[in-house]
C-alpha cells in the first residue's frame, strides 16, 4: 500500500514564514504513544545529501529485525532553501516527500538522519516529516542542535537525557562501546524510551543504525544513478 502523504503546506516560504509555521505545527506532535517494538516488520531510513546545489533524498526500507534491504528509493531536486540552522525541513522536506511518494512498501516506522523534537522550536526534520505521513518517526542525529547533557557512560546502550530549558527533548545514546554517541529524539507518534530502544535494536557493528546507514549509502549512489527505484544489489 502506498504511503499516505498529507499536503500540510507549501515548502517555498521565507525564513520568517518558516519559523512561524514551525510554531504552528509543533503542538501537533505526538510524543506520548509508544512504538510497538515487538510488532514492527519494516523500518525505513531517510537521509538527504546536497551537492552542486542539488538535494538528493534516499529512502530505504529494511526488514525488521533482520535489517535486510527491501526497497530503495531516491529523488532529486534543485536545493530550494538556504542552509539556516533550525530550518533544515525547508531545505530537505520537499525532496524527502518526493521520494516517499514512490515507495511501494510502507514501513511501520522511519528513522530520519536529523533531529526530532530536539530542536529550538521542537520540530526538527524528523518531526516535520512525521506530521506529513501516517507513520511514526524517530530522529537520530550525529551532532547536537540544541540542549545540554551530562557525560554518557562508555557502555553500549547507555544514555543520558538531552535537556533544553528544563525539558527533556531527547537522549544522547551510546550505540557502540567507547564510540561517540548519537542524539535521539522523538519525531512523531513515539516516546523517547521506545525511540532509544529502536535505534539501539537497529544498530549492528557501526555507530549509526542500519536504516540511516543504508539511506546515506544510497544517497551517495544516487549521484551516479537517476532518481527512482534502485536495484537491491
SVG drawing of the C-alpha trace seen along z (x, -y; Angstrom):
<svg xmlns="http://www.w3.org/2000/svg" viewBox="-3 -37 39 48">
<polyline fill="none" stroke="black" stroke-width="0.4" points="0.0,0.0 1.4,-3.4 2.3,-5.7 -0.2,-8.4 1.0,-11.9 -0.7,-14.9 -0.1,-18.1 0.1,-20.3 1.6,-23.4 3.8,-24.6 7.6,-24.5 8.6,-27.7 8.4,-30.0 10.6,-32.8 12.7,-32.1 10.2,-34.2 7.2,-32.3 9.0,-29.0 9.6,-29.9 6.0,-30.9 4.9,-27.6 7.1,-25.6 5.5,-27.3 2.1,-26.4 2.9,-22.8 4.9,-21.9 1.9,-21.4 0.5,-18.7 3.5,-16.3 2.7,-13.2 5.4,-12.3 3.3,-10.0 2.5,-7.0 5.0,-4.1 6.3,-2.4 5.1,1.2 8.6,2.5 7.7,6.2 5.2,5.8 7.4,4.0 8.1,5.7 9.6,2.9 11.8,0.0 12.6,-2.9 15.7,-5.1 15.8,-8.7 18.8,-10.8 19.5,-13.7 22.7,-14.8 23.3,-18.2 25.9,-18.6 26.2,-21.2 23.0,-22.8 21.1,-19.6 19.3,-17.9 19.1,-14.2 16.9,-12.2 17.2,-8.5 14.6,-6.3 15.5,-2.7 13.1,-0.1 14.6,2.7 13.0,5.8 12.9,6.0 14.5,7.4 16.7,9.0 17.6,5.5 17.8,6.7 17.0,4.1 13.6,4.5 13.3,1.3 15.5,-1.7 14.2,-5.0 15.9,-8.2 14.6,-11.6 16.5,-14.8 15.5,-18.5 17.3,-21.8 18.0,-22.8 15.1,-25.1 16.2,-26.8 19.4,-28.2 21.2,-26.5 19.8,-28.0 20.2,-26.2 16.8,-25.1 15.1,-25.3 16.5,-22.1 13.0,-20.9 12.5,-23.6 15.8,-22.7 15.1,-18.9 11.4,-18.3 10.2,-18.6 12.7,-16.1 12.0,-13.7 8.3,-13.8 9.0,-13.2 10.9,-10.1 8.3,-8.9 5.6,-9.1 7.5,-6.5 7.5,-3.8 5.8,-0.5 6.3,0.8 5.1,-1.2 7.4,-1.0 6.0,-0.7 8.4,-3.5 11.1,-5.7 14.4,-6.7 15.5,-10.1 19.0,-11.4 18.4,-14.6 16.5,-15.9 13.0,-15.2 11.8,-17.5 15.5,-18.1 15.1,-21.4 14.8,-25.0 11.1,-25.1 10.6,-21.4 10.1,-20.5 13.2,-19.2 13.1,-17.4 12.0,-14.0 9.1,-15.6 8.1,-17.7 8.1,-14.8 6.3,-12.8 3.3,-15.2 3.2,-14.7 2.8,-10.9 0.7,-8.4 3.9,-6.6 5.8,-7.1 9.2,-8.8 12.4,-9.0 15.2,-11.5 18.8,-10.3 21.4,-13.0 25.2,-12.7 25.5,-16.1 23.6,-18.2 21.5,-21.1 20.3,-22.4 20.2,-21.4 22.8,-20.2 23.7,-16.9 25.9,-15.2 28.5,-12.6 27.4,-9.4 28.7,-6.1 31.0,-4.2 28.9,-1.0 26.8,-0.3 23.2,-1.1 24.0,-3.8 22.3,-7.1 21.8,-10.4 19.0,-13.0 19.3,-15.9 17.8,-18.9 16.7,-22.3 15.1,-24.9 14.4,-22.2 12.6,-19.9 13.9,-16.5 14.0,-16.8 16.0,-13.6 18.6,-11.2 22.4,-11.0 22.8,-7.3 26.0,-5.2 25.4,-2.8 28.9,-1.2 31.2,-1.0 33.5,-3.9 32.4,-5.4 30.9,-8.9 27.1,-8.8 24.2,-9.8 21.4,-12.2 18.0,-10.5 14.7,-12.3 11.0,-11.6 9.9,-12.6 6.2,-11.9 4.0,-9.2 6.7,-7.7 8.1,-8.0 11.7,-8.8 12.2,-5.4 10.9,-3.4 12.8,-5.7 16.0,-5.0 15.3,-1.2 14.5,-1.2 17.8,-2.9 19.7,-0.5 18.0,2.5 18.7,1.3 22.4,0.7 24.8,3.5 28.6,3.0 28.6,-0.7 27.8,-3.9 24.7,-4.7 21.6,-2.5 21.3,-0.4 18.3,-2.2 20.2,-5.5 23.5,-3.9 21.6,-2.3 19.9,-5.6 23.2,-7.5 24.9,-5.0 22.0,-5.1 22.0,-8.9 25.7,-8.6 24.9,-6.1 22.2,-8.5 25.0,-10.9 25.8,-8.4 22.3,-7.0 19.0,-8.5 16.4,-9.1 13.8,-6.4 13.9,-2.8 17.4,-1.5 18.4,2.2 18.8,4.1 22.3,5.4"/>
</svg>
